[in-house]
Amino acid sequence: MGCPLGNRTRKTTSRKGVVIEFGANIEDEDIRPHHFSYQGHLDILFLGVEWQRKGGSIAVEATRWLNENGIGATLHIVGIKTLDEKIAALPYIDNTGFLNKNNPDEYRKLEEIISRCHLLLLPTVAECAGIAFAEASVHGLPTFTHCTGGIPNYIENGYNGHMLPLGSTGTEFGRKIKESLLSGELERMSSNAVELYRSKLNWHAWGLKIKQIIESLGVENPNK
């Protein structure tokens, strides 16, 4: 089945199952009002702990292409415990390493990095459901990724990001990012990402859906 293109609706129920999107693992008090601001340099976030599966090399190639094609950009890599030294030494790479959210200082550092980025670039090649997509949306970061697995439940093409066909190259991702930036679409998708978080990519919405499902099955609430 192909990925939905520009489609604001996606069937998430069947006779046997229901899809409920995860929320962002961010404390409510840490959510800051977001204002998209591009001042001539693009800050790109790569957030993941598995370099190969999350498409790290594709993200590096996309950032290289952007820099070689008129868009100054930095790829902020967060989550990789041991990054190849040659990649870490590239002038457009900012490698933070793995950050533990249970450590207050590291959690704050993660929040600071995410809040100063313009987009999430996570060209993962296999994914069931990524909380990173919800965390990007809460910060107003449009997501650029592959169309695979459960990603279409988190990303709506042209609304809060773009899903490219599985197997797309770094050059193709770079071109799409540049096109979105220069057309003004990236800024529009930033606002949309926040709205999508508020409507469904949060744990409150998740809880309400679970409650509705339980009630539809006629299960008695033990707390009554």
C-alpha positions in Angstrom: 0.0 0.0 0.0 1.4 3.4 -1.0 1.8 6.3 1.3 -1.0 8.9 1.5 -0.1 12.1 -0.4 -1.5 15.3 1.0 -4.2 13.3 2.8 -5.5 14.7 6.1 -7.4 11.4 6.8 -6.1 7.9 7.3 -8.2 4.9 8.4 -6.9 3.8 11.8 -9.5 1.2 12.7 -10.6 -2.2 11.5 -12.8 -5.0 12.7 -10.0 -6.4 14.7 -7.8 -3.6 15.8 -7.5 0.1 16.5 -4.4 2.3 16.0 -3.8 4.9 18.7 -0.8 7.2 18.2 1.7 7.6 21.1 2.2 11.0 22.6 5.5 12.9 23.2 7.6 12.1 26.2 7.9 15.7 27.1 6.7 17.2 30.4 3.8 19.7 29.8 5.6 22.5 31.7 8.5 22.2 29.3 6.5 22.8 26.2 7.3 26.3 25.0 5.4 28.5 22.5 7.1 27.9 19.1 7.9 30.6 16.5 9.6 29.5 13.3 12.6 31.7 12.6 15.0 31.1 9.7 18.0 33.5 9.7 20.0 32.0 6.8 21.2 28.8 8.4 19.2 25.6 8.8 19.4 23.5 11.9 18.4 19.9 11.4 17.7 17.4 14.1 18.6 13.7 13.9 17.1 11.9 16.9 17.6 8.2 17.3 19.8 5.5 18.9 20.2 3.1 16.0 22.3 4.7 13.3 21.7 2.3 10.4 18.0 1.6 10.9 17.2 5.3 11.5 19.0 6.3 8.2 21.8 8.2 9.7 24.0 8.1 6.6 21.1 9.4 4.5 20.7 12.3 6.9 24.4 13.1 6.6 24.3 13.0 2.8 21.2 15.2 2.8 22.9 17.8 4.9 26.0 17.7 2.8 23.9 18.2 -0.3 22.2 21.2 1.2 25.5 22.9 2.1 26.8 22.3 -1.5 23.6 23.7 -3.0 23.2 27.1 -1.4 21.6 26.2 2.0 23.9 26.4 4.9 22.9 23.7 7.3 24.0 21.8 10.5 22.9 18.3 11.4 22.5 18.0 15.2 22.9 14.3 16.0 21.4 13.1 19.3 21.1 9.6 20.6 24.1 7.8 19.0 26.4 6.4 21.7 29.4 5.8 19.3 29.4 7.8 16.1 32.0 7.2 13.4 34.9 9.6 14.0 35.0 10.6 10.3 31.3 11.6 10.4 31.7 13.4 13.7 34.6 15.5 12.3 32.6 16.8 9.3 32.1 20.6 9.5 28.3 20.4 9.2 27.9 17.8 12.0 27.1 18.7 15.6 27.3 15.4 17.6 25.9 15.4 21.1 25.8 11.7 21.8 23.3 9.8 23.9 21.2 11.8 26.4 19.3 10.2 29.2 15.9 11.9 29.8 15.9 10.7 33.4 18.9 12.9 34.0 17.6 16.5 34.6 20.7 18.1 33.0 20.7 15.9 30.0 16.9 16.3 29.6 17.3 20.1 29.6 20.1 19.8 27.1 17.9 17.7 24.8 15.1 20.3 25.1 17.5 23.1 24.2 18.8 21.3 21.1 15.3 20.4 19.8 14.0 23.9 20.4 16.6 25.6 18.2 16.2 23.2 15.3 14.0 23.8 12.2 13.1 20.3 11.3 13.5 16.6 12.1 15.3 14.5 9.5 14.8 10.9 10.3 14.9 8.8 7.2 14.3 5.5 9.0 14.1 2.4 6.9 12.0 0.4 9.4 9.6 1.8 12.0 6.4 0.7 13.9 5.7 4.0 15.7 8.3 6.6 16.6 7.8 8.8 19.6 10.4 11.1 18.1 7.8 12.2 15.5 5.5 13.3 18.3 8.3 15.1 20.1 9.2 16.9 16.9 5.6 18.0 16.4 5.3 19.4 19.9 8.3 21.6 19.2 7.0 22.7 15.8 9.5 20.7 13.8 8.3 19.4 10.5 9.5 15.8 9.8 11.2 14.5 6.7 11.3 10.7 6.7 10.5 7.6 4.7 7.1 6.2 4.2 7.2 2.9 6.0 5.6 1.1 8.8 3.4 3.2 11.1 4.9 6.5 10.2 1.8 7.7 8.2 -0.1 7.8 11.5 2.3 10.6 12.6 3.2 12.4 9.4 0.8 13.9 6.9 2.4 14.7 3.6 2.5 18.5 3.1 0.9 19.2 6.5 3.5 18.5 9.2 6.2 17.0 7.1 7.0 14.9 4.1 7.4 11.1 3.6 9.6 10.1 0.7 9.4 6.6 -0.8 11.4 4.0 0.9 14.9 3.9 -0.7 15.1 7.7 -1.3 18.6 9.0 -1.3 20.2 11.8 0.8 20.2 14.0 -2.3 16.4 13.5 -2.7 15.8 14.4 0.9 18.1 17.4 0.6 16.2 18.6 -2.5 12.8 18.2 -0.8 14.0 20.2 2.3 15.4 23.0 0.1 12.2 23.1 -1.9 10.1 23.3 1.3 12.2 26.0 2.8 12.3 28.3 -0.2 8.6 28.0 -0.9 7.6 28.9 2.6 6.1 25.5 3.1 8.5 24.6 5.9 7.2 27.5 8.1 3.6 26.5 7.4 4.3 22.9 8.3 5.9 24.1 11.6 2.6 25.6 12.7 0.7 22.6 11.5 3.0 20.3 13.5 2.0 22.0 16.7 -1.7 21.7 15.9 -1.3 18.0 15.1 0.4 17.5 18.5 -2.5 19.3 20.2 -5.2 17.3 18.4 -3.8 13.7 18.6 -0.1 13.3 19.2 -0.3 13.7 23.0 -0.9 11.4 25.9 -4.2 13.1 26.9 -5.7 12.2 23.5 -4.2 8.7 23.8 -6.0 8.3 27.2 -9.3 9.5 25.8 -9.2 7.1 22.9 -8.4 4.2 25.3 -11.3 5.2 27.5 -13.7 5.3 24.5 -12.6 1.9 23.4 -13.0 0.4 26.9 -16.5 1.9 27.2 -17.5 0.7 23.7 -16.7 -2.8 24.8 -19.0 -2.5 27.8 -16.1 -3.0 30.4 -17.1 -1.6 33.8 -14.9 1.1 35.2 -13.4 -0.3 38.5 -12.9 3.3 39.8 -16.6 4.0 39.9 
